[in-house]
Amino acid sequence: MNNKEIAYQALRLLTKLLVSRDKQLKKSDDPALFSLYRTESLEMREYVNSLAMENDCDVVAGEEAIYLIPHEKNFNLVYTKAELRQELKCAGNEEQYALSMVAILVLITTMYSGQSPASSRVREVIRPSFWESEITKTLTQLGETNPQMKALGEAWQAKPNAENNNEFKRTKEYLLKCVMSFLEKESLAIYREESDTLQVTERLTILVDRYLLNVNNLGRLASIMKGEYEDA
């Protein structure tokens, strides 16, 4: 493959990633292009990665798909805080937003450990009821030393359960439902109604392994879990 063809295929891949709703190219969508980038052409990977870096993105290949990962400050592709609040159905409600951030972080720390050199994932699926209990436990523990987290824990405990409740939007279940909907929209998790389980995706595992549970970011994750969630 000559340089012109390499450049063409690199641009074709990057264009597919940019225009796709979930910023990924599944192996089944274009097996030839997937294989070309992942295993066949080092020159193409270097070209794609260089173009991505120039546009404040990373391109990462997994077993199932190739993913476009915007950098944190890429405001063209990442959510603003206002947009994120809107997606989580908590615009104008700082307490609900903070609890949603805690729910996401508890999900990550429950599903991933950071111990394995290959992958940090320690669970395949989680039940929402177990997730809910882990949020309660985490907020209780952090609230022992952090007044902000203690207040959040009290707000969480004050939320009623969904059973026989006419104000579903006030419940813990509603908050978790909104978080799950957001994670599904971003191809980070899949809710299986038949088994009442939430399964994390390869995309989330790559994000966690590469950006959260590496040596450079462990301190940041610890700070977030202590209550410094505003810049999460």
NUKOLZA-388236 format. One line per 8 residues: their letters; for each residue x, y, z of C-alpha. Coordinates in nm, 3 decimals, decimal comma, m for minus. Layout:
% residues N
a = X/Y/Z | ...
END
This chain:
% residues 232
mnnkeiay = 0,000/0,000/0,000 | 0,150/0,332/m0,107 | 0,144/0,655/0,097 | m0,153/0,794/m0,093 | m0,363/0,485/m0,023 | m0,255/0,484/0,345 | m0,361/0,847/0,381 | m0,694/0,776/0,212
qalrlltk = m0,774/0,481/0,440 | m0,666/0,677/0,748 | m0,893/0,967/0,658 | m1,176/0,725/0,579 | m1,146/0,567/0,924 | m1,124/0,899/1,106 | m1,427/1,030/0,915 | m1,630/0,721/1,005
llvsrdkq = m1,539/0,767/1,372 | m1,626/1,137/1,371 | m1,965/1,101/1,204 | m2,081/0,795/1,400 | m2,317/0,873/1,685 | m2,117/0,678/1,943 | m1,772/0,762/1,798 | m1,679/0,403/1,724
lkksddpa = m1,635/0,165/1,432 | m1,747/m0,187/1,512 | m1,553/m0,475/1,361 | m1,873/m0,604/1,201 | m1,942/m0,268/1,032 | m1,626/m0,271/0,819 | m1,410/m0,581/0,882 | m1,148/m0,484/0,622
lfslyrte = m1,092/m0,133/0,757 | m1,095/m0,262/1,115 | m0,831/m0,523/1,036 | m0,621/m0,277/0,836 | m0,594/m0,040/1,130 | m0,572/m0,293/1,411 | m0,330/m0,552/1,274 | m0,215/m0,494/0,917
slemreyv = m0,073/m0,146/0,874 | 0,153/0,025/1,127 | 0,186/0,320/0,889 | m0,190/0,368/0,883 | m0,213/0,352/1,264 | 0,058/0,614/1,295 | m0,115/0,838/1,043 | m0,454/0,803/1,212
nslamend = m0,309/0,860/1,557 | m0,121/1,168/1,439 | m0,434/1,318/1,285 | m0,633/1,237/1,598 | m0,377/1,401/1,827 | m0,384/1,716/1,614 | m0,758/1,728/1,675 | m0,737/1,662/2,052
cdvvagee = m0,848/1,299/2,031 | m0,710/0,949/2,075 | m0,799/0,649/1,859 | m0,793/0,319/2,048 | m0,854/m0,029/1,906 | m1,022/m0,297/2,114 | m1,123/m0,652/2,030 | m1,472/m0,548/1,921
aiyliphe = m1,435/m0,196/1,782 | m1,211/0,105/1,719 | m1,296/0,400/1,943 | m1,248/0,775/1,914 | m1,175/0,920/2,259 | m1,189/1,302/2,278 | m0,942/1,470/2,510 | m1,086/1,634/2,820
knfnlvyt = m1,054/1,987/2,678 | m1,195/1,902/2,334 | m1,506/2,115/2,373 | m1,633/2,024/2,025 | m1,680/1,657/2,117 | m1,715/1,633/2,496 | m2,010/1,738/2,707 | m2,008/2,072/2,881
kaelrqel = m2,119/2,051/3,244 | m2,451/2,210/3,148 | m2,504/1,949/2,873 | m2,409/1,667/3,108 | m2,657/1,787/3,368 | m2,922/1,791/3,096 | m2,838/1,436/2,985 | m2,857/1,313/3,345
kcagneeq = m3,198/1,479/3,392 | m3,071/1,697/3,675 | m3,037/2,044/3,522 | m3,078/2,303/3,796 | m3,044/2,041/4,071 | m2,687/2,040/4,202 | m2,759/1,774/4,461 | m2,897/1,533/4,200
yalsmvai = m2,600/1,602/3,973 | m2,353/1,537/4,254 | m2,526/1,210/4,343 | m2,521/1,107/3,975 | m2,145/1,167/3,965 | m2,102/0,961/4,280 | m2,313/0,682/4,127 | m2,090/0,670/3,817
lvlittmy = m1,771/0,669/4,024 | m1,903/0,397/4,255 | m1,992/0,189/3,950 | m1,636/0,226/3,820 | m1,469/0,142/4,151 | m1,703/m0,157/4,198 | m1,647/m0,300/3,849 | m1,273/m0,227/3,828
sgqspass = m0,982/m0,277/4,065 | m0,667/m0,155/3,888 | m0,478/m0,467/4,001 | m0,446/m0,669/3,679 | m0,184/m0,571/3,418 | m0,412/m0,691/3,137 | m0,747/m0,545/3,242 | m0,870/m0,392/3,565
rvrevirp = m1,224/m0,527/3,526 | m1,320/m0,759/3,811 | m1,694/m0,794/3,740 | m1,885/m0,855/3,418 | m2,225/m0,735/3,541 | m2,383/m0,567/3,841 | m2,739/m0,559/3,969 | m2,884/m0,210/4,025
sfweseit = m2,982/m0,313/4,380 | m2,619/m0,400/4,461 | m2,500/m0,078/4,295 | m2,745/0,113/4,513 | m2,614/m0,052/4,830 | m2,253/0,024/4,728 | m2,342/0,392/4,683 | m2,492/0,394/5,033
ktltqlge = m2,184/0,227/5,179 | m1,943/0,459/4,999 | m2,125/0,776/5,100 | m2,144/0,654/5,461 | m1,770/0,583/5,472 | m1,669/0,909/5,305 | m1,913/1,106/5,519 | m1,718/1,011/5,831
tnpqmkal = m1,440/1,252/5,734 | m1,594/1,479/5,470 | m1,887/1,707/5,560 | m1,980/1,754/5,194 | m2,006/1,380/5,140 | m2,196/1,342/5,468 | m2,456/1,588/5,338 | m2,477/1,397/5,009
geawqakp = m2,516/1,072/5,201 | m2,804/1,216/5,397 | m2,966/1,338/5,075 | m2,924/0,991/4,923 | m3,071/0,819/5,228 | m3,365/1,060/5,224 | m3,465/0,947/4,876 | m3,754/0,700/4,894
naennnef = m3,753/0,362/4,724 | m3,968/0,318/4,414 | m4,202/0,058/4,560 | m4,549/0,205/4,618 | m4,416/0,556/4,558 | m4,612/0,801/4,348 | m4,317/1,041/4,306 | m4,083/0,815/4,111
krtkeyll = m3,857/1,104/4,004 | m3,757/1,157/4,365 | m3,639/0,797/4,417 | m3,298/0,631/4,414 | m3,421/0,407/4,132 | m3,501/0,705/3,911 | m3,155/0,853/3,960 | m2,990/0,523/3,870
kcvmsfle = m3,223/0,483/3,572 | m3,111/0,824/3,440 | m2,745/0,732/3,489 | m2,795/0,398/3,314 | m2,969/0,568/3,021 | m2,677/0,806/2,985 | m2,422/0,522/3,000 | m2,617/0,327/2,738
keslaiyr = m2,636/0,631/2,510 | m2,258/0,667/2,533 | m2,204/0,292/2,470 | m2,043/0,255/2,813 | m2,288/0,003/2,958 | m2,587/m0,210/2,859 | m2,887/m0,276/3,081 | m3,032/m0,627/3,047
eesdtlqv = m3,395/m0,605/3,156 | m3,452/m0,982/3,146 | m3,184/m1,039/3,412 | m3,200/m0,694/3,576 | m2,824/m0,645/3,533 | m2,597/m0,373/3,403 | m2,307/m0,489/3,186 | m2,011/m0,261/3,120
terltilv = m1,878/m0,244/2,765 | m1,534/m0,276/2,613 | m1,541/0,099/2,554 | m1,576/0,174/2,926 | m1,306/m0,081/3,011 | m1,065/0,090/2,771 | m1,149/0,431/2,918 | m1,094/0,306/3,273
dryllnvn = m0,773/0,116/3,199 | m0,619/0,389/2,988 | m0,738/0,709/3,152 | m0,850/0,643/3,511 | m0,664/0,350/3,664 | m0,321/0,423/3,523 | m0,044/0,552/3,749 | m0,086/0,915/3,645
nlgrlasi = m0,458/0,931/3,721 | m0,500/0,718/4,034 | m0,448/1,024/4,253 | m0,715/1,215/4,064 | m0,964/0,931/4,097 | m0,894/0,915/4,472 | m0,954/1,289/4,502 | m1,283/1,261/4,314
mkgeyeda = m1,397/0,980/4,543 | m1,323/1,203/4,844 | m1,582/1,447/4,719 | m1,400/1,663/4,463 | m1,640/1,562/4,188 | m1,703/1,900/4,024 | m1,426/1,859/3,767 | m1,482/1,487/3,711
END
